[in-house]
Amino acid sequence: MNELLKHLEVWKLSKQKIFTCEGYEASITGELGDSKKARYIDLDTDKLVARATLWETGELELEALDIHSEERVIQKSCVAPEIWQLDDELNWWLSEVATY
């Protein structure tokens, strides 16, 4: 498995205390796709359903939907080819989810 895709597990474990304290349900898929591998992190809160999609190339899609209005309240596409960039983007996404 690609180093970036593996790092999703490391990031999730590093945030486990936050997820537990906030009552968030976090899950990560296995590796998906044939020609281009990807993984998702799903984050369910009492207000949002959020997903981070990461492709092995470092492309990252961060989004969240409001449970009640079904409106997209977070939407960001970026490229994070390095672990530190991936951490920065995922931390931004988590802070946006937490402050919503």
Beta strands, then each sheet from edge to edge (+ up, - down):
strand 1: 25-28
strand 2: 38-44
strand 3: 48-55
strand 4: 59-66
strand 5: 72-79
sheet 1: 1+ 2- 3+ 4- 5+
end
